[in-house]
Amino acid sequence: MSAPALPSQPALTDAAAHSGRRVLDAGRGQPDWIAIDPRAAFFRLGSLAVEEAAAAGPAAAGDAYWGRTPPAAGLADRIRARLGDSAGDRFLAAALDWCVAELGADPDTLVSELVRGTLGDGYPTPTRMLRHCEAILERYLVHAVGVEPGAPGRFHVFGTEGGAAAMAYTFRSLKENGLLAAGDKIAIAAPVFTPYLQIPALADFGFEIVEIQAAPNKAYRFEEGALQVLRDPAIKAFVVINPGNPDTRAMRPERMSELAELVAQHRPELIVVADTVYATFVDGFRGLLSELPRNVICLHSFSKNLGATGNRLGFVAVAADTVLDEILAGRPEVAARYASVTPDPGSLPFVSRMVADSREVALHNIAGLATPDQVQMALFALSHLLPGSEEHTAALRTELRARAEALLEPLDLALPGGQDSLYYALVDLEAVARVRHGEDGAKRLHAVDPAEVPVLLARDHGVVVLPGAGFGAPTWDVRVCVAALPTEQLREVGEAIAQVVDQLSRRIMEP
């Protein structure tokens, strides 16, 4: 798909900066919140880890600059004895209690992994992910995407440098293993986060894109039968952000059941890449991993729900009995790439191949996300698992609803309804014109280049929003990041959009 020529985010931001108005940047996807307690716990753990390394004795005689690896024996008790009543200390104590009670972790082994991981004292071992950190992430995954609880080890987790890295590693390994090849068709649920439109079309990949468009202006995301295009055997993979970006609706249970039935009856080897970064914003969310665990490659990131875009923390998860491994077992010719990893490369699971591919295979022995990052990601995951965590999640959902209402009220538009993350809003400018100027007003709007609207908002009002067409959305949509601005500023964004639509309508009406 070739995207239309549209004003870029940097150009719009620059125009807003020169508007003489206060800049209201609702174009960026970064939230304006920061989760405090898990960060406080991480930094507290870091200071305790350094103290333990110092107490272990100098590695160079007479020079206390150089500490040693803290001994594991008694480490849990030594750490607990120094925990106080600060927010970070309370969170860390609760996290350790949860891991011992829920995971059956040995306290000293657990704390030794966390302390050494925080210090960066040792290569990531195993390379995919530290054992306790992976166990925590698996439990978080099951909780976040609505999978029925079960025995540990059902899903393998690979920590990555954010959701973008998870996306890139996934496409790379699918291609390297012949699961996707140049010229293959992949279906993408549109509108969609821009990189998903760009990566598959890169010269290295060369896939043919089949868009599955969302239903416009409905409480549900896909019309009945919309997914039946996936019966086409030429379509090798289905890529979906669920809940979506910029379309923030979640897939309804009946559509997921439709897809599960389609896979069972017609496409047992269909690969489903499901990006679930916005899952925690939807109460009672159930993702495709709950319906099609063997077919799904699940991508996730903590950038949005924890306000951690700069941390670059994410992961890929696949089922231990994924259909990908069954397919690869019948293709021994692609396994030679991994001969340096194992003497039996044909049996190497897909997720292990992805870990190797992330370091160009030759450096597979030093693969893996940095261990301090793994520990922080585990603490972020625990912020959704510890007792009382649902209260914080619910408060954020309530805040997003209030913000979305403030944005839409000046436009005389209602919330979309259904299961919606409300992290973004796709504002239909035609609908705004129709509400404010009738059907004729909506038709007259077509005399204007839709790309003019975000330019006018930036130039005359200091408001930055992005053209929906850049995401494969309808031409007259603009994307507003509800998470980026507080309630009153979003109300101002809504008022500015209304003024621009009014201005254009009046200009068109003049003889």
N, C-alpha and C positions, 0 to 999 in steps of 0.2 A: 504494500500500500504506500503510495506517495502522499505525504502530508502536504497540505496547502501552505503557501507562503504566509506566515503569521508573525505578528510582533513577538519577539523573544522576551523571556523573563528579564534578562539584564537590561534590554532596551526599555521595557516598561518601568522597571525599577529606577532607571536613570531619569526617565521622563517625570516620574513621581517626585524624585529628589529635586528637580528643577521647577516644580509646580508652584513653589511658594507656600504650599500647604504642608501640614503635618502628614508624613507618609504613613499610610495604613497598608501594610504589606500582607495581603491575604493570598498572595500567589505562591509563597514558599510552603512546603509541606511540613515544616518544623512546628511542633506545638510550643505553646508559651508556658508549659509547666515543667517542673523538675521533681522527680521523686526523691525525697530527702532521706528517709530512713535506710533503704538498702545501700545508698551511697555512704552514709555515715558509718554503717556497719563495715563496709569494705575498707574505708580509710582507717577505722579503728583496728580492724584485723591487720592492716598493713603495719601500723605502729607496734602492735603486739608482736607481730612476726619479726620485726627488726629487733625488738628487745630480746626475743628468744635467740636470735642469731648472735647477738652480742653476748648473751649469757652463756652460750655454748663454748665460748673461749676464742681467743685470737688465733687466726690461721698463720700469722707471721709473728714470731716471738717478739714480745714487747711492743707490738703495734696494734692497738685496739680498733684501728680503722677496719681491719679485716676480721669479720665474724665467720662462723661456721654453720653448717646445716643443723638446725635444732633437733635434738634427739626425740624420737617419737614417743618413747616410754614416758608416761605421765604428762604428756603435752596437753591433753584435753583438760586435765585438772589445773594445770598451771595457767592456762588461758582463762578458764572460768573464774579462777580465784581473783583475777584482776579486772573482771567486768563489773561495771558500776550501774548507775541508773540513767545514763544518758540514752537518747533515742537509739543511737548506733549500738550501744552495749546491749540494750534490751532486745533489739532486732537480732543481733548476733547470737545471743543466748537462746532466743526462741528458734533460730535457724538450726543451731546445733541440736537442740532438744527434738525438733521435728525430724531431722535426718536420722537420729538414733531410733526414735519411735517408729517412724514410717518406713524407713529404708532398712532398718536393722543394722545400721552402720556401727562398726566398732569405734568408740569415741576417739581413741588415739590415732587410729588409721585415718579416720575422717579428718581430724584437725591437722594431722601432719600433711595430708594432701592439700588442704586449704592454705596452710601456712607456707609450705614450700611453693605452692602455686602462686600465691600472692608475691612472694619474694622473687619469682622467676628462677628458682633454684633447681634447675634440671630441665631437660628436654621434655616436651609433652609426651607422656607415656600412659596409655597407648597414644599413638599419633592422632587418632580420630578425635579423642576427647578423654580427659581425666575421668576415672571410673565413677567417682561419686558425683562429679559435675554432670556426667552423662545421665546418671540415674535421676538426678534432680530435674534435668531438662526433659527427660522422658515423662516424668510425672506432670510437669508443667504442660507439656504438649497434650497429654491426655485430657487434662483439665481445661485447657484453653480451647480446644477444637471439639469438645463434646464426645470423645471416645469413651465407651463403657470401660470402667476400671477393670484391670486384669493383672495377670502375672507380669513382673518386670521383665524387660528384655524383648518385648514384642516389637519395639521400634529402635532402630539404630540412629543415633544423633551425631552429626558432624558439625562442630562449631566453626563458624566462618566470620570473615571480617565484614559483618553487616549483611543485610538482605540482598544488596547488589552483588556481593561476592557469591552468595548462595545461588543467585540467578545465573551468574556467569559460569560458575563451576558446573551447574546442572547441564546447561546447554553444551558446554565443552565436552563433558564426559558422555553425554548421549551421542554426540557426533563421533568422538574417538572410538566408541564401541559399536558403531554402526547401527545404533538404535534409531538414529536420525541421520539422513544423508542429504546432500545437496539435491534439490528438486523435490524432496518430500513435502507433503502438505502438513501443516500444523494449524489447528483451529485455535483462535484466540477470542476469548469473551471480550467484546468491546462495548463501550469505551474502556480504555485501559491505560495504566501508567505508561508513559511514553517509551521507556527503554524496552518494554515488551514488544513494541512495534518496530523498534530499531534493531535490537540484537539479532532476531531471526533473519533479518534481511541483509546482515553484513555479509561481505564477500566470503568470509570463512565458513558461513553456514549455508546461505543460499536457499532457504526454505521458501515454499510457496504458502502465503498466508490466506487462511479462510476465516473471515470474521463472523462471529455469532453475536449479532447485535442484541442489546438489551431492549426490553419493551419500554417505550417512552411513557412517562407520566403515569406509572402504575405503582401500586404498593408492592407488587412482585417484580422480580428481575427479568425472568425469561417467560415468554409465552409458551403455552403447551405445544410440544412438538418441535420447539426451536433447536433442541439438542439432537434431533434425529439425523441431522447432517453428519453426525459422528459415526453413523453406520457405514459410511464410505470407507472401505479398507485402505484407500490411498492416504487418508488422514492418519498419521502415525501418533500424534500427540494432541492433547487438549490442554491449553494454558488458561487458567482462570485465577483472578484475584478475588477472593471471597472471604469477607465482604470486600466490595470493590473499591477501586480508585481510578477515576473520580466518581464513578457511580457507586454510591456507598451502600447499596442494598445487598443483603445476604441472599444466597440461593435458598429458596423455600424447600421444605422436606419433600414435597411431591416431585420437584424437578430433580433432586438428588436421587430419589427412588427411581425416577424415569431413567436417569443415567446409569444407575446400578443395574437395572434390568437390561438396558441396551448392551452394556459390557458383558453381562452374563450370557446373553443370547446370541450376540453378534460380534463383539469386539473384545474377546478375553485378553488380548495383548495390547489394548489401547493404553498408552502412557498418559497419565493425568498429572500436570504440574500445577499444584495449588499453592498460591501465595496467601498466607493467613495472617499477615502483619496486623490487620485491624480486628482480629477475632475477639479480643478482650473488650471491645467497645459495644458488643452486642450481647444483651442479656439472653442466656439460654442458647448461645450459639452452638450449632453442630455443623462441622465441616465435612468435606468429601472424604477425609480420612476415616470418618466413622462409617461411611457407606462402602467405600472401595479401598480398604487399607492396603491391599496387595498391588494395586495399580497406581497409587498416588505417591508422587515425590512432593513432600510438604516443605515449603520454604517459610521461614519466620524471621522476624526482626524485633528487637526491643527499642528501636529508635522512636517509635510513636507513643507506645503506652507508658514508657518510663521517662520520656523526654530526653532521649539519649542518642540523638542523631550523630553527635560527634564521637561517641564511643565505638561505633561501627561494630555492633554485636548482633549476630544472627546465627541461624543454623539451618541445615538440611536434615530432614528426617525421612527414613524409609522403613517399611516393615521388615522384620527379620526374614519373613518368607515372601519377599516381594516377587512379583511376576517378572521383574527385570532380570533376576538371576536365572529364572527358568529359560527366558529367551536367550541369555548369554551362554547357557550351557549347551545350546544347540549351535553355537557359533564359535568354535575353538580357534578359528583363524584370527579373531581380533584379540585373543589373549596374549599373543607373543609380546605385545607392548609392555606387559607387566612381568616379564620373565625375571627382572632384577628384584622384584618385590617378594616373590615366592617361587619355590620349585614347581608348584602346581598352579600356574596362572589361570588355567581354565576354570578352576573352582573359586577364584577370587570374587567376592561379592561386589555388586555394583558400587555400593557406598565406599568400599575400600579402594576401588579403582578411582573413585572421585577424589579421595584423599591423595592418592598417588599423583593423579593428574594436576592437582592444585600446586604441586611442586615439580611439574614436568617429569614425573616418574623418577628421573635420575636422583632427585633429592628427596625421595619419599621418606627416607629415614629421619628427616628433620621437618616433616610436615606437621600441621596442627596449629590451631589458633594459640596465640601467646597465652601462657598459663595465668598471668594476672587477669587477662580478659575473660578467660574461662571462669575464674572464681567470681568476678563481678557479674558475669551473666548468670551464674548459678544463684547469686544473691538476688538479682533482679527477678529470676523465676520464682524464688521463694517468696518474694513480695506478693505473689498471687496465690500462694499455697498456705501460708501461715494462718492460724486462727485470727479472724477479724479482718483479713485482707479484702473480703468482698465489700466491706463498708467503703473502703477507699475507691475500689473500682466503681461502685454504685454512685459515689459522689462525683466522679469524673463523668459518668454517663449523664447524670442530672445536669451538670454544668454544660456539657455539649448540647443538650436539648434546649437549655435556656439561651445559649448563644445562637443556635440555629433559628429559634423563634424570633430573636431580636433582629437577625439578618432579614428574615422573610416578611416580617410584619409590615415594614414600609412598602413592600412590593405587593401586598395583598395576596401573598401565596401561603399555602399551608405546608406543614411538614409532610414528607413523602409517605409516612405510614409504613406498616410492615416492619420487618427486621432490618434496621438501618443503623450503621455505625455513627452517622451524623458527624464524622470527622471532617468531611468536605460537604459542600453543597454545589450541585450543578444547577445554576439559575438559568431557566429558560426565558430568554429575553422576549421571544414571541409571546409567551404566556403573560409576561409582565405588560407588554403592549396591549394585549387583548383585554386584560383586566382593566387597564387604565384608559384605553381608547377604543375598545370594541373590536369586532372582527375586522373592520376596515383599517383600524390603526395597526393591527397585526400584519395585514397585507401590505400596507404602505411602508412598513419597516424594511421590506425586501428591496426597496430602492437604495438602501444603504449597504455598503460593504460591512459585513458583520465584524471584520477585524478592526473597524474604526471604533467600536465600543470600548474595548480595553485601552486603546490609545487615548480616547477622550477622558476616560476615568483617571488614567495616570496623569495626563497633562493638566487637566482642569480641576481635579479633585484630590490628587495625591494618593489615589487608591490603586493598588496593584491586584489584578485578578488575571487569570490565564484563559485564553480562548479554549473552549471545549473541543474545538476541531483538532487541536494538537494532540488530543487523547483519543481521537476517533469518535468523539461525541458529536451530536447534532451541531451544525454550523452556528446556530444561534444560542448555544449554551456558553456560559462562562463558569469556570471553576473557582470557587471561593474556599479557602482553607478555614473552616470554622474553628479548628484547634489553634490557629495562629494568633488570634486576637481576642481580647476580653469582650464581654457582652455589649457594652456601650459603643465600643469602636466598631463592632460588627453592625450595630444599628446604623452607624454613620455610613458604613459601606453600602448597606441596603438603600439608604436615602440617596446616596450618590448614584447608584445604579438606576433608581427611579427617575432622578433628575435627568440623567443622560438619555434614557428612553423617551422621556417627555420632550427633551430638547430636539431629538432627532425626529420625533413625530410632528412636532410643530414646524420644524424646518421643511419637512416633506410636504406638509399641508399648505405651505405658502405658495401663492401663484407665481 
